[in-house]
Amino acid sequence: MRLASIDILRAITMVLMIWVNDFWTLTDIPKWLKHANATEDYLGFSDIIFPLFLFIVGLSIPFAIKNRLDKGDSKLSIAKHIIIRSVSLLLIGFFMVNYETAHDESIIIGKTFWELLMAFAVVLIWTNWKKSPLNKKWHSYLQILGFAILIFLAIIYKGGEDGATWMTTQWWGILGLIGWAYIINALVYLYSKRSLVIMSLLWLILILLAMINHSELSINFGGFSSYFSTILTGTIPAFTAAGIVATLLFKKMYKLGVKWSYLSLLVLGVLNLIFGFGTRSIWGISKIQGTPSWLGICTGIGFLLFALLYYIADEKKITNWAKIIAPAGTATLTCYLIPYFIYPLRSISGISLPDFLTHNSIGLIASFAFAILIVLFTGWLEKKGFKLKL
């Protein structure tokens, strides 16, 4: 079972993520659209996008696991799939975040070619070759080549300000954070017998951890525990736990009538917004710091958007408006990866847009058109049988 509202919300979020990720190429754009600075008590539009994606991951988990259970998969095989998927996200995120701190002059092929080869390796390893038109005999060879490229890139990597450091986990990158949020929530959900009570308890524990880590009781993660700091600090996986709770609560209340489902989402949405804005004076709103106030506000927006899109797409069946961006909701990883080819190829070729297309309102429109073109290209690839899948 798939809800059109979840696919559409995922597609909208991915389009917006590509758009805001392109802001670095623009000049003189409104502050309210950009990410807030690290020490700033502020919520920019860009600061809302990633939390929404984490929330959508949670919305999807109950449906994905139910689908596998209905097919006869055992809990062990599903757990194995969850772990492999999460490790894959962590690995890709690990390479992507290290690209950001790569030292161009110290890498024998340069930072730009390093990024291009990294994206190519990801395509080779994680394309769903079984559904592609390529002959089956080549599938394993392509994946082996992909891993060989990643090993090569790791060997030649030089990072830091002077090229003296090797690859480090840093903040894991966007995909790595998704991997951590996914593994804890999906495994708990799987082995809790899909319990709303247990998932609600996990959500509250993660919120509590976020609050503790922004207080005088904050935990100092060092050594081995530092690898799990994304989970132990609470904020990132809390978005995904909230998404699972939203799905489970909506389904439970639906038995009493759809109005009760909407009411439950609206109440939780408003309560989270009250919590977020009400605690702003304590923690401030900051994505980079991962404050509980940021968590509350963005989670509240997630609940309200899910209710709105369910009403539009699933109850009223008004979905034609979203067809153009549909590939961003069904081939999300493919869509996300394409810019990792475009930016280095543009740098290598020396092609650049005229200044008027990278400035102010015109630049924002051109950048949004760029995001739509990526989605359309993703849809074309999907129709040809080429789609990344973890």
Secondary structure, 3 states (H helix, E strand, C coil): CCCHHHHHHHHHHHHHHHHHHCHHHCECCCHHHCCCCCCCCCCCCHHHHHHHHHHHHHHHHHHHHHHHHHCCCCHHHHHHHHHHHHHHHHHHHHHHHHHHCECHHHCCCHHHHHHHHHHHHHHHHHECHHHCCCCHHHHHHHHHHHHHHHHHHHHHCCECCCCCECCCCCCCHHHHHHHHHHHHHHHHHHHCCCCHHHHHHHHHHHHHHHHHCCCCCCCCCCHHHHHHHHHHCCHHHHHHHHHHHHHHHHHHHHCCCHHHHHHHHHHHHHHHHHHHHHCHHHHCCCCCCCCHHHHHHHHHHHHHHHHHHHHHHHHCCCCHHHHHHCHHHHCHHHHHHCHHHHHHHHHHHCCCCCHHHHEHHHHHHHHHHHHHHHHHHHHHHHHCCCCECC
